[in-house]
Each structure stands twice: as C-alpha cells, then as structure tokens.
Amino acid sequence: MKNIDFLKNKIIAHRGIYDNKKIPENSLGSFKDALKEGYTIELDVHITKDNQIVVFHDHNLKRMTNVDNEVEKVNYTDIKDLKLLNTNYKIPLLKDVLSLVNKKVPIIIELKVKDIKSVGTLEKTLADMLDNYDGEFAVKSFNPFSVRWFKKYRNSYVRGLLVSNRNKTIKDKILHNMYLLNICSPDFISCSYKMFDNKKINKLKKNHVILAWTIKDTKDFIKYKKCFDNLICENKEVLKWKN
C-alpha cells in the first residue's frame, strides 16, 4: 500500500521560495531556501527538443527569459545560459534539483503536458530518472492522460490530478473538471482553493488527499487550512507559517 502521508505533513512551497526579483521561481536558489525551511517542494517540468527535463513553469520562455520560444521546441544547449528575470539564476535541469534536494524533503513534480498527443516522452524520461531516486516524491498533471500513463507504467508512484473551476473552453471542461478522473485513478487531487465548497471535491475527500493551490497570504492560509489536507503556498509569505 502506498504511503502518501508525506503530502500532508509539511507546508508545500509553490515553485520553491522566491520573490522573482533576486530569487526567481523554479530556480536552484528558490529550492535552496525551501530546503532551509524544511518545506515540501512543488515544481514544474518540461522536456526539451533533445529530451532534457528542465524545471520551468510556462510553455513559452518569454515571461521568464524574454526569449519568445516554446520549451519543447528548443534544445537545452540553446537555453542553458538564459538568465531568469535578469538574475544570475538559469533554467535548472531536474537532475540537478534532485541532487540538490537529495531526499531531504519531499518533491511534488507537475508535468506540463499540453495534449494527448504529447503524452509519453516526458513521462517515460521522468520515470527513468525517478526510478533511481530514493527520496519521497509525487507526480501530478492537469492532463489526465499523463496521470494515466503513470497508472499503467509506474503504478507504485504517488500520482495526482490537477483540477480547477475553469470553464472557458471545451478543453478546459475536459481537462480541468474531473470528467476523466476514473481513467487515471489519482492518489490525490490538487485543486484551486476556490473549490473549497465544490461538491465533487468534498465527496472525493473521503478517499483522496486533497491539496489546494495557491495560497498567497496569511488570511487565506488561516481561512482554508481546515478545508484541505494541505496547502500549496507561494512566495515569501510561506516563510511566515510554521508546520
């Protein structure tokens, strides 16, 4: 039986602890600060054209590096020297983050997978890496087919489905509203804190760990702490709270 208690035991630092001025999100600096506080680390991963797993949130590089290109369309050698938000930090490889964390705290890895056709390469490459990592970790995605890949090929992994209350498009409704929950059988659900009174979420609480994102201030932390099993917290605000 899987042990998923680590998802509930410590505050979860969203993309590490950062301020996006001196220490950017998803940087080695943000993860070092999260390690100092003993927080669980949540991060995002993409796969580059040459099959390198990088820790980066957006599909496009522009917001963080001012280069207008998609992560999946470039080789790592083309972006490895790009600076994050004009700091000295660069886009890290996941393997370097794993070496940094070195089992000290749990890691929650969000796979950024756009559609069904994209499923497979990132998942397989990530699994090959995590098979050799002894620390506590979980994988999650908004894409239920990505989560299903782990159900089929790495069922022992703790896996989660991200959901939200977005309904702008048909794709939103399918990928964000739990219509395909049964095909991936997640161990936990990661949802927007605004779904605290969602009937489906409250029903799932009986058999699933429910994590909520993204808490940005003390007021919301206090308000929603009792509504979920744990909270994913953002930025320097997370330093104010203790486990």
ChimeraX commands (.cxc) that place a marker at each C-alpha (Angstrom):
marker #1 position 0.00,0.00,0.00 radius 0.5
marker #1 position 1.29,3.46,-0.88 radius 0.5
marker #1 position 2.35,5.81,1.85 radius 0.5
marker #1 position 1.11,9.26,0.89 radius 0.5
marker #1 position 1.23,10.87,4.33 radius 0.5
marker #1 position 4.20,12.98,3.25 radius 0.5
marker #1 position 1.76,15.05,1.18 radius 0.5
marker #1 position 0.11,16.24,4.37 radius 0.5
marker #1 position 2.97,16.64,6.82 radius 0.5
marker #1 position 4.70,19.83,5.66 radius 0.5
marker #1 position 3.76,23.11,4.03 radius 0.5
marker #1 position 4.28,22.91,0.28 radius 0.5
marker #1 position 6.37,25.66,-1.31 radius 0.5
marker #1 position 5.00,26.54,-4.74 radius 0.5
marker #1 position 7.96,26.66,-7.17 radius 0.5
marker #1 position 10.23,26.96,-4.15 radius 0.5
marker #1 position 10.51,30.14,-2.09 radius 0.5
marker #1 position 11.04,33.13,-4.37 radius 0.5
marker #1 position 10.46,36.81,-4.90 radius 0.5
marker #1 position 11.12,36.99,-8.68 radius 0.5
marker #1 position 13.48,39.94,-8.11 radius 0.5
marker #1 position 16.56,38.40,-6.56 radius 0.5
marker #1 position 15.49,34.75,-6.47 radius 0.5
marker #1 position 13.21,33.59,-9.32 radius 0.5
marker #1 position 10.61,30.84,-9.19 radius 0.5
marker #1 position 11.72,27.30,-10.04 radius 0.5
marker #1 position 15.38,28.22,-9.61 radius 0.5
marker #1 position 18.07,26.47,-7.60 radius 0.5
marker #1 position 18.01,29.48,-5.28 radius 0.5
marker #1 position 14.28,29.11,-4.60 radius 0.5
marker #1 position 14.74,25.43,-3.82 radius 0.5
marker #1 position 17.70,26.09,-1.52 radius 0.5
marker #1 position 15.54,28.49,0.52 radius 0.5
marker #1 position 12.72,25.94,0.71 radius 0.5
marker #1 position 15.20,23.34,1.91 radius 0.5
marker #1 position 16.37,25.67,4.70 radius 0.5
marker #1 position 12.78,25.87,5.97 radius 0.5
marker #1 position 12.17,22.14,5.56 radius 0.5
marker #1 position 9.19,22.62,3.25 radius 0.5
marker #1 position 7.98,20.16,0.66 radius 0.5
marker #1 position 8.96,21.47,-2.78 radius 0.5
marker #1 position 6.50,21.75,-5.66 radius 0.5
marker #1 position 7.97,22.34,-9.11 radius 0.5
marker #1 position 7.14,22.15,-12.82 radius 0.5
marker #1 position 8.87,20.21,-15.57 radius 0.5
marker #1 position 9.01,20.30,-19.36 radius 0.5
marker #1 position 11.02,18.25,-21.80 radius 0.5
marker #1 position 13.18,19.97,-24.40 radius 0.5
marker #1 position 13.59,19.00,-28.04 radius 0.5
marker #1 position 16.71,17.00,-27.14 radius 0.5
marker #1 position 14.87,15.17,-24.31 radius 0.5
marker #1 position 16.29,17.04,-21.35 radius 0.5
marker #1 position 13.93,17.58,-18.42 radius 0.5
marker #1 position 14.04,21.19,-17.29 radius 0.5
marker #1 position 12.38,22.83,-14.31 radius 0.5
marker #1 position 10.23,25.61,-15.74 radius 0.5
marker #1 position 6.58,26.59,-15.47 radius 0.5
marker #1 position 5.45,28.26,-18.70 radius 0.5
marker #1 position 5.27,26.57,-22.08 radius 0.5
marker #1 position 6.83,29.71,-23.54 radius 0.5
marker #1 position 10.16,31.08,-22.37 radius 0.5
marker #1 position 9.26,34.76,-22.79 radius 0.5
marker #1 position 7.96,35.75,-19.35 radius 0.5
marker #1 position 10.98,34.42,-17.52 radius 0.5
marker #1 position 13.79,34.88,-20.07 radius 0.5
marker #1 position 12.46,37.39,-22.66 radius 0.5
marker #1 position 13.01,34.79,-25.40 radius 0.5
marker #1 position 9.85,34.12,-27.40 radius 0.5
marker #1 position 10.01,30.37,-27.99 radius 0.5
marker #1 position 8.46,27.23,-26.57 radius 0.5
marker #1 position 10.48,24.99,-24.28 radius 0.5
marker #1 position 9.59,21.84,-26.21 radius 0.5
marker #1 position 10.89,23.33,-29.47 radius 0.5
marker #1 position 14.43,24.12,-28.35 radius 0.5
marker #1 position 17.47,22.10,-27.31 radius 0.5
marker #1 position 18.73,22.51,-23.78 radius 0.5
marker #1 position 22.07,23.74,-25.10 radius 0.5
marker #1 position 20.19,26.66,-26.68 radius 0.5
marker #1 position 18.64,27.82,-23.39 radius 0.5
marker #1 position 21.01,26.67,-20.65 radius 0.5
marker #1 position 22.68,30.08,-20.40 radius 0.5
marker #1 position 19.48,32.14,-20.40 radius 0.5
marker #1 position 19.04,34.19,-17.25 radius 0.5
marker #1 position 15.80,34.02,-15.30 radius 0.5
marker #1 position 14.29,37.51,-14.94 radius 0.5
marker #1 position 17.70,39.17,-15.40 radius 0.5
marker #1 position 19.16,37.46,-12.32 radius 0.5
marker #1 position 22.19,35.20,-12.28 radius 0.5
marker #1 position 19.96,32.14,-11.99 radius 0.5
marker #1 position 19.40,29.92,-15.01 radius 0.5
marker #1 position 16.88,27.24,-16.01 radius 0.5
marker #1 position 17.84,24.16,-13.98 radius 0.5
marker #1 position 17.80,20.57,-15.10 radius 0.5
marker #1 position 15.62,18.34,-12.95 radius 0.5
marker #1 position 18.57,16.03,-12.28 radius 0.5
marker #1 position 20.41,18.94,-10.67 radius 0.5
marker #1 position 17.41,19.75,-8.48 radius 0.5
marker #1 position 17.17,16.13,-7.36 radius 0.5
marker #1 position 20.86,16.20,-6.49 radius 0.5
marker #1 position 20.33,19.40,-4.51 radius 0.5
marker #1 position 17.32,18.10,-2.59 radius 0.5
marker #1 position 18.91,14.68,-2.09 radius 0.5
marker #1 position 15.98,13.18,-0.15 radius 0.5
marker #1 position 15.95,15.98,2.44 radius 0.5
marker #1 position 12.32,16.95,1.72 radius 0.5
marker #1 position 9.55,15.52,-0.47 radius 0.5
marker #1 position 9.13,16.79,-4.03 radius 0.5
marker #1 position 5.88,17.19,-5.96 radius 0.5
marker #1 position 6.54,17.28,-9.71 radius 0.5
marker #1 position 3.99,18.80,-12.06 radius 0.5
marker #1 position 4.28,17.61,-15.65 radius 0.5
marker #1 position 3.43,20.29,-18.18 radius 0.5
marker #1 position 1.81,18.29,-20.97 radius 0.5
marker #1 position -0.37,20.17,-23.45 radius 0.5
marker #1 position -2.48,17.42,-25.03 radius 0.5
marker #1 position -2.98,13.70,-25.55 radius 0.5
marker #1 position -0.50,13.56,-28.44 radius 0.5
marker #1 position 2.25,14.91,-26.18 radius 0.5
marker #1 position 1.87,12.17,-23.58 radius 0.5
marker #1 position 4.63,9.58,-23.32 radius 0.5
marker #1 position 8.03,11.13,-23.89 radius 0.5
marker #1 position 8.21,13.33,-20.80 radius 0.5
marker #1 position 6.58,10.67,-18.65 radius 0.5
marker #1 position 8.98,7.91,-19.72 radius 0.5
marker #1 position 12.08,10.10,-19.41 radius 0.5
marker #1 position 10.96,11.30,-15.98 radius 0.5
marker #1 position 10.18,7.78,-14.79 radius 0.5
marker #1 position 13.60,6.53,-15.83 radius 0.5
marker #1 position 15.11,9.29,-13.70 radius 0.5
marker #1 position 12.85,8.83,-10.69 radius 0.5
marker #1 position 13.36,5.07,-10.65 radius 0.5
marker #1 position 16.84,5.85,-9.35 radius 0.5
marker #1 position 15.77,8.48,-6.81 radius 0.5
marker #1 position 15.23,7.25,-3.25 radius 0.5
marker #1 position 13.55,10.33,-1.81 radius 0.5
marker #1 position 9.83,10.88,-1.36 radius 0.5
marker #1 position 8.12,12.27,-4.44 radius 0.5
marker #1 position 4.81,12.54,-6.23 radius 0.5
marker #1 position 3.88,13.32,-9.83 radius 0.5
marker #1 position 0.85,15.28,-10.98 radius 0.5
marker #1 position -0.62,16.92,-14.07 radius 0.5
marker #1 position -3.67,18.73,-15.37 radius 0.5
marker #1 position -3.61,16.22,-18.22 radius 0.5
marker #1 position -5.43,13.06,-17.06 radius 0.5
marker #1 position -3.78,11.05,-19.83 radius 0.5
marker #1 position -0.39,11.94,-18.40 radius 0.5
marker #1 position -1.55,10.74,-14.98 radius 0.5
marker #1 position -2.96,7.61,-16.61 radius 0.5
marker #1 position 0.49,6.86,-18.08 radius 0.5
marker #1 position 1.84,6.53,-14.55 radius 0.5
marker #1 position -1.11,4.38,-13.53 radius 0.5
marker #1 position -0.22,1.98,-16.35 radius 0.5
marker #1 position 3.58,2.02,-16.25 radius 0.5
marker #1 position 4.53,3.21,-12.73 radius 0.5
marker #1 position 1.56,2.37,-10.59 radius 0.5
marker #1 position 3.72,2.45,-7.46 radius 0.5
marker #1 position 4.30,6.19,-7.90 radius 0.5
marker #1 position 2.12,8.58,-5.92 radius 0.5
marker #1 position 0.18,10.38,-8.62 radius 0.5
marker #1 position -2.18,13.33,-8.56 radius 0.5
marker #1 position -4.66,15.03,-10.84 radius 0.5
marker #1 position -4.79,18.82,-11.00 radius 0.5
marker #1 position -8.26,20.31,-11.36 radius 0.5
marker #1 position -9.73,23.79,-11.41 radius 0.5
marker #1 position -13.00,25.59,-11.97 radius 0.5
marker #1 position -12.01,26.93,-15.39 radius 0.5
marker #1 position -14.76,26.58,-17.99 radius 0.5
marker #1 position -13.76,28.91,-20.82 radius 0.5
marker #1 position -13.36,26.21,-23.47 radius 0.5
marker #1 position -14.35,22.59,-24.09 radius 0.5
marker #1 position -10.73,21.63,-23.40 radius 0.5
marker #1 position -10.94,23.39,-20.04 radius 0.5
marker #1 position -14.05,21.46,-19.14 radius 0.5
marker #1 position -12.48,18.11,-20.04 radius 0.5
marker #1 position -9.03,18.66,-18.55 radius 0.5
marker #1 position -9.89,20.73,-15.50 radius 0.5
marker #1 position -13.19,19.39,-14.19 radius 0.5
marker #1 position -12.63,15.75,-13.27 radius 0.5
marker #1 position -14.63,14.25,-16.13 radius 0.5
marker #1 position -11.79,11.81,-16.77 radius 0.5
marker #1 position -10.98,11.10,-13.14 radius 0.5
marker #1 position -11.65,7.39,-13.43 radius 0.5
marker #1 position -9.18,6.76,-16.24 radius 0.5
marker #1 position -6.20,7.82,-14.13 radius 0.5
marker #1 position -7.25,6.83,-10.59 radius 0.5
marker #1 position -5.20,9.50,-8.81 radius 0.5
marker #1 position -3.99,9.10,-5.24 radius 0.5
marker #1 position -4.53,12.78,-4.58 radius 0.5
marker #1 position -6.30,15.77,-6.06 radius 0.5
marker #1 position -4.67,19.18,-6.37 radius 0.5
marker #1 position -7.29,21.87,-6.84 radius 0.5
marker #1 position -7.79,25.61,-6.67 radius 0.5
marker #1 position -8.52,26.76,-3.12 radius 0.5
marker #1 position -11.58,28.47,-4.60 radius 0.5
marker #1 position -13.10,25.00,-4.94 radius 0.5
marker #1 position -13.34,24.59,-1.16 radius 0.5
marker #1 position -17.11,24.21,-1.39 radius 0.5
marker #1 position -17.17,22.18,-4.62 radius 0.5
marker #1 position -19.46,19.16,-4.20 radius 0.5
marker #1 position -17.21,16.83,-6.19 radius 0.5
marker #1 position -14.14,17.82,-4.20 radius 0.5
marker #1 position -15.92,17.35,-0.90 radius 0.5
marker #1 position -17.06,13.90,-1.99 radius 0.5
marker #1 position -13.52,12.95,-3.01 radius 0.5
marker #1 position -12.17,13.93,0.40 radius 0.5
marker #1 position -13.34,10.59,1.76 radius 0.5
marker #1 position -10.84,8.58,-0.25 radius 0.5
marker #1 position -8.28,11.07,-1.55 radius 0.5
marker #1 position -5.78,13.52,-0.17 radius 0.5
marker #1 position -6.80,17.00,-1.33 radius 0.5
marker #1 position -4.17,19.70,-1.82 radius 0.5
marker #1 position -5.17,23.29,-2.57 radius 0.5
marker #1 position -3.30,25.95,-4.56 radius 0.5
marker #1 position -2.16,28.67,-4.50 radius 0.5
marker #1 position -2.24,30.39,-1.09 radius 0.5
marker #1 position -0.53,33.80,-1.15 radius 0.5
marker #1 position -1.31,35.47,2.17 radius 0.5
marker #1 position -1.83,34.70,5.85 radius 0.5
marker #1 position -5.55,35.47,5.76 radius 0.5
marker #1 position -6.24,32.82,3.12 radius 0.5
marker #1 position -3.91,30.37,4.86 radius 0.5
marker #1 position -5.90,30.60,8.07 radius 0.5
marker #1 position -9.24,30.52,6.23 radius 0.5
marker #1 position -8.58,27.46,4.07 radius 0.5
marker #1 position -6.22,25.38,6.20 radius 0.5
marker #1 position -9.08,23.37,7.68 radius 0.5
marker #1 position -10.74,22.87,4.29 radius 0.5
marker #1 position -7.98,20.74,2.78 radius 0.5
marker #1 position -5.36,18.18,3.74 radius 0.5
marker #1 position -2.59,20.61,2.85 radius 0.5
marker #1 position -1.94,23.92,1.14 radius 0.5
marker #1 position 0.46,24.84,-1.65 radius 0.5
marker #1 position 1.83,28.24,-0.69 radius 0.5
marker #1 position 3.55,30.85,-2.78 radius 0.5
marker #1 position 6.42,33.23,-2.40 radius 0.5
marker #1 position 7.95,34.78,0.73 radius 0.5
marker #1 position 4.62,34.63,2.55 radius 0.5
marker #1 position 5.20,30.95,3.15 radius 0.5
marker #1 position 8.08,31.83,5.49 radius 0.5
marker #1 position 5.60,33.26,8.00 radius 0.5
marker #1 position 3.92,29.95,8.66 radius 0.5
marker #1 position 5.24,27.00,10.57 radius 0.5
marker #1 position 4.33,23.34,10.14 radius 0.5
marker link #1:1,2 radius 0.2
marker link #1:2,3 radius 0.2
marker link #1:3,4 radius 0.2
marker link #1:4,5 radius 0.2
marker link #1:5,6 radius 0.2
marker link #1:6,7 radius 0.2
marker link #1:7,8 radius 0.2
marker link #1:8,9 radius 0.2
marker link #1:9,10 radius 0.2
marker link #1:10,11 radius 0.2
marker link #1:11,12 radius 0.2
marker link #1:12,13 radius 0.2
marker link #1:13,14 radius 0.2
marker link #1:14,15 radius 0.2
marker link #1:15,16 radius 0.2
marker link #1:16,17 radius 0.2
marker link #1:17,18 radius 0.2
marker link #1:18,19 radius 0.2
marker link #1:19,20 radius 0.2
marker link #1:20,21 radius 0.2
marker link #1:21,22 radius 0.2
marker link #1:22,23 radius 0.2
marker link #1:23,24 radius 0.2
marker link #1:24,25 radius 0.2
marker link #1:25,26 radius 0.2
marker link #1:26,27 radius 0.2
marker link #1:27,28 radius 0.2
marker link #1:28,29 radius 0.2
marker link #1:29,30 radius 0.2
marker link #1:30,31 radius 0.2
marker link #1:31,32 radius 0.2
marker link #1:32,33 radius 0.2
marker link #1:33,34 radius 0.2
marker link #1:34,35 radius 0.2
marker link #1:35,36 radius 0.2
marker link #1:36,37 radius 0.2
marker link #1:37,38 radius 0.2
marker link #1:38,39 radius 0.2
marker link #1:39,40 radius 0.2
marker link #1:40,41 radius 0.2
marker link #1:41,42 radius 0.2
marker link #1:42,43 radius 0.2
marker link #1:43,44 radius 0.2
marker link #1:44,45 radius 0.2
marker link #1:45,46 radius 0.2
marker link #1:46,47 radius 0.2
marker link #1:47,48 radius 0.2
marker link #1:48,49 radius 0.2
marker link #1:49,50 radius 0.2
marker link #1:50,51 radius 0.2
marker link #1:51,52 radius 0.2
marker link #1:52,53 radius 0.2
marker link #1:53,54 radius 0.2
marker link #1:54,55 radius 0.2
marker link #1:55,56 radius 0.2
marker link #1:56,57 radius 0.2
marker link #1:57,58 radius 0.2
marker link #1:58,59 radius 0.2
marker link #1:59,60 radius 0.2
marker link #1:60,61 radius 0.2
marker link #1:61,62 radius 0.2
marker link #1:62,63 radius 0.2
marker link #1:63,64 radius 0.2
marker link #1:64,65 radius 0.2
marker link #1:65,66 radius 0.2
marker link #1:66,67 radius 0.2
marker link #1:67,68 radius 0.2
marker link #1:68,69 radius 0.2
marker link #1:69,70 radius 0.2
marker link #1:70,71 radius 0.2
marker link #1:71,72 radius 0.2
marker link #1:72,73 radius 0.2
marker link #1:73,74 radius 0.2
marker link #1:74,75 radius 0.2
marker link #1:75,76 radius 0.2
marker link #1:76,77 radius 0.2
marker link #1:77,78 radius 0.2
marker link #1:78,79 radius 0.2
marker link #1:79,80 radius 0.2
marker link #1:80,81 radius 0.2
marker link #1:81,82 radius 0.2
marker link #1:82,83 radius 0.2
marker link #1:83,84 radius 0.2
marker link #1:84,85 radius 0.2
marker link #1:85,86 radius 0.2
marker link #1:86,87 radius 0.2
marker link #1:87,88 radius 0.2
marker link #1:88,89 radius 0.2
marker link #1:89,90 radius 0.2
marker link #1:90,91 radius 0.2
marker link #1:91,92 radius 0.2
marker link #1:92,93 radius 0.2
marker link #1:93,94 radius 0.2
marker link #1:94,95 radius 0.2
marker link #1:95,96 radius 0.2
marker link #1:96,97 radius 0.2
marker link #1:97,98 radius 0.2
marker link #1:98,99 radius 0.2
marker link #1:99,100 radius 0.2
marker link #1:100,101 radius 0.2
marker link #1:101,102 radius 0.2
marker link #1:102,103 radius 0.2
marker link #1:103,104 radius 0.2
marker link #1:104,105 radius 0.2
marker link #1:105,106 radius 0.2
marker link #1:106,107 radius 0.2
marker link #1:107,108 radius 0.2
marker link #1:108,109 radius 0.2
marker link #1:109,110 radius 0.2
marker link #1:110,111 radius 0.2
marker link #1:111,112 radius 0.2
marker link #1:112,113 radius 0.2
marker link #1:113,114 radius 0.2
marker link #1:114,115 radius 0.2
marker link #1:115,116 radius 0.2
marker link #1:116,117 radius 0.2
marker link #1:117,118 radius 0.2
marker link #1:118,119 radius 0.2
marker link #1:119,120 radius 0.2
marker link #1:120,121 radius 0.2
marker link #1:121,122 radius 0.2
marker link #1:122,123 radius 0.2
marker link #1:123,124 radius 0.2
marker link #1:124,125 radius 0.2
marker link #1:125,126 radius 0.2
marker link #1:126,127 radius 0.2
marker link #1:127,128 radius 0.2
marker link #1:128,129 radius 0.2
marker link #1:129,130 radius 0.2
marker link #1:130,131 radius 0.2
marker link #1:131,132 radius 0.2
marker link #1:132,133 radius 0.2
marker link #1:133,134 radius 0.2
marker link #1:134,135 radius 0.2
marker link #1:135,136 radius 0.2
marker link #1:136,137 radius 0.2
marker link #1:137,138 radius 0.2
marker link #1:138,139 radius 0.2
marker link #1:139,140 radius 0.2
marker link #1:140,141 radius 0.2
marker link #1:141,142 radius 0.2
marker link #1:142,143 radius 0.2
marker link #1:143,144 radius 0.2
marker link #1:144,145 radius 0.2
marker link #1:145,146 radius 0.2
marker link #1:146,147 radius 0.2
marker link #1:147,148 radius 0.2
marker link #1:148,149 radius 0.2
marker link #1:149,150 radius 0.2
marker link #1:150,151 radius 0.2
marker link #1:151,152 radius 0.2
marker link #1:152,153 radius 0.2
marker link #1:153,154 radius 0.2
marker link #1:154,155 radius 0.2
marker link #1:155,156 radius 0.2
marker link #1:156,157 radius 0.2
marker link #1:157,158 radius 0.2
marker link #1:158,159 radius 0.2
marker link #1:159,160 radius 0.2
marker link #1:160,161 radius 0.2
marker link #1:161,162 radius 0.2
marker link #1:162,163 radius 0.2
marker link #1:163,164 radius 0.2
marker link #1:164,165 radius 0.2
marker link #1:165,166 radius 0.2
marker link #1:166,167 radius 0.2
marker link #1:167,168 radius 0.2
marker link #1:168,169 radius 0.2
marker link #1:169,170 radius 0.2
marker link #1:170,171 radius 0.2
marker link #1:171,172 radius 0.2
marker link #1:172,173 radius 0.2
marker link #1:173,174 radius 0.2
marker link #1:174,175 radius 0.2
marker link #1:175,176 radius 0.2
marker link #1:176,177 radius 0.2
marker link #1:177,178 radius 0.2
marker link #1:178,179 radius 0.2
marker link #1:179,180 radius 0.2
marker link #1:180,181 radius 0.2
marker link #1:181,182 radius 0.2
marker link #1:182,183 radius 0.2
marker link #1:183,184 radius 0.2
marker link #1:184,185 radius 0.2
marker link #1:185,186 radius 0.2
marker link #1:186,187 radius 0.2
marker link #1:187,188 radius 0.2
marker link #1:188,189 radius 0.2
marker link #1:189,190 radius 0.2
marker link #1:190,191 radius 0.2
marker link #1:191,192 radius 0.2
marker link #1:192,193 radius 0.2
marker link #1:193,194 radius 0.2
marker link #1:194,195 radius 0.2
marker link #1:195,196 radius 0.2
marker link #1:196,197 radius 0.2
marker link #1:197,198 radius 0.2
marker link #1:198,199 radius 0.2
marker link #1:199,200 radius 0.2
marker link #1:200,201 radius 0.2
marker link #1:201,202 radius 0.2
marker link #1:202,203 radius 0.2
marker link #1:203,204 radius 0.2
marker link #1:204,205 radius 0.2
marker link #1:205,206 radius 0.2
marker link #1:206,207 radius 0.2
marker link #1:207,208 radius 0.2
marker link #1:208,209 radius 0.2
marker link #1:209,210 radius 0.2
marker link #1:210,211 radius 0.2
marker link #1:211,212 radius 0.2
marker link #1:212,213 radius 0.2
marker link #1:213,214 radius 0.2
marker link #1:214,215 radius 0.2
marker link #1:215,216 radius 0.2
marker link #1:216,217 radius 0.2
marker link #1:217,218 radius 0.2
marker link #1:218,219 radius 0.2
marker link #1:219,220 radius 0.2
marker link #1:220,221 radius 0.2
marker link #1:221,222 radius 0.2
marker link #1:222,223 radius 0.2
marker link #1:223,224 radius 0.2
marker link #1:224,225 radius 0.2
marker link #1:225,226 radius 0.2
marker link #1:226,227 radius 0.2
marker link #1:227,228 radius 0.2
marker link #1:228,229 radius 0.2
marker link #1:229,230 radius 0.2
marker link #1:230,231 radius 0.2
marker link #1:231,232 radius 0.2
marker link #1:232,233 radius 0.2
marker link #1:233,234 radius 0.2
marker link #1:234,235 radius 0.2
marker link #1:235,236 radius 0.2
marker link #1:236,237 radius 0.2
marker link #1:237,238 radius 0.2
marker link #1:238,239 radius 0.2
marker link #1:239,240 radius 0.2
marker link #1:240,241 radius 0.2
marker link #1:241,242 radius 0.2
marker link #1:242,243 radius 0.2
view
